[in-house]
Amino acid sequence: MKARDILMLEEKACFDFFINEMSQRNETYGLILDNTGNKEASSIASVGFGLSALPVGVERGWIKKNDAKNIAVKTLKTFARNIEHINGFYYHFLNMYTGKRMWTCEVSIIDTALFLMGALTAGEYFGGEIYELFEEIYSRVNWRWYLNKEKNQFYMGYTKERGFWGSWDHYAEQLIVYFLSIVSPTYSVDVSVYDSFERFWGEYNGIKHIYTYTGSIFTYQFSHAWLDFRNWKDKYNVNWYENSVNASKTNWSYCKDNSNVFKTFSEVSWGVSACDSPKGYKGGFGALPAKEFKNDGTIPPYGAIGSVAFVPDLVYPTVLNYYSNYPKLWGKYGFKDAYNLDENWFSKIYIGVDKGISLLMLENHLSGLIWEIVSQNKYIQKAFSML
């Protein structure tokens, strides 16, 4: 089988995850599992990716347009009417059956933004009531409340028990937060908040880019699932698309160079990123030139696949390797979350955001659909013009 055919199978399998692992209950309709290892916990980020998947499904012929519209309407009504929010922000994890907060999880600005980008994508594609529901939900998000005014940076997290903590003080996956917050119709923040985070330049094997805290590859991908940076530079002359191209190349080069350290790492097994591991979910996996990461040899297939719109020539042979040589890595929803040859371990689960970034970046690579839809939105157009 050719690599492109495998990628098409993967994209459809990712779509199936979002359709099959979605709540059908009236009060929680549209909530989507965070991962298949826990049938109670949904994540609002999963929902954002799932809403964005609907136009892909329609255009690919995997779902009828009216059925997809019905899912989008009912999902957004759930979030507009039934799901608890604080100043418009949602809890990171919600119970699939009740819609209530899971554990003592945070009210999350980044996950709310990921959800909003899904609502925006569905609204822009389907229009009508779906766009009106997006506007309603978007308009009540009080970005100013989540802003540390002394630092002019958004806080990292908030809980009622702890208050605010941390800050988005350097580049990572949060670009969508600035695009949404500076053009809010109700609670906009000053454009200078985009200027307030650090840009740390690093180099690995002669390739330079602005790196993220752990160098986890998803941080160079998530905002790019929706925002088309290909022909745009900001006031600092930075092209974030090219930055992610270079970050993908360095991740590939790092794995190639460390193939003697970890059995899983190679030029056809790369994309070090936050994922499931032999010791549970780990968010600290990454690659140079980042400074803060610790690897155990685990590789998630989504790491490379999420970079297919950046470096397809590196992704295609990698996908062929995964599919051809590791049958345990493939299942109901395509590639499972991760594997580790040093531990002879293959993940048994699928994680929503990992399936989501795979699906959207595959479609952007194949057709540019999500980029095209989002680029038509008036808020996104305005944000690009302001930054």
Secondary structure, DSSP 8 states (H G I E B T S, - for coil): --HHHHHHHHHHHHHHHHHHTB--SGGGTT-BEEETTEEEEEEHHHHHHHHHHHHHHHHHTSS-HHHHHHHHHHHHHIIIIIS-EETTEEBSEEETTT--B-TT--B-HHHHHHHHHHHHHHHHHH-HHHHHHHHHHHHT--TTTTEETTTTEE-SEEETTTEEE----B-SSTHHHHHHHTT-TTT---GGGGGSSB--EEEETTEEEE--SS--GGGGTGGGGT---TT---TT---HHHHHHHHHHHHHHHHHHTTTT-TT-BTTB----SB--TTS-BS----TT-SS----S-B-HHHHHTTTTT-HHHHHHHHHHHHHH-GGGEETTEE-S-EETTTTEE----BHHHHHHHHHHHHHHHT-HHHHHHHT-HHHHHHHHH-
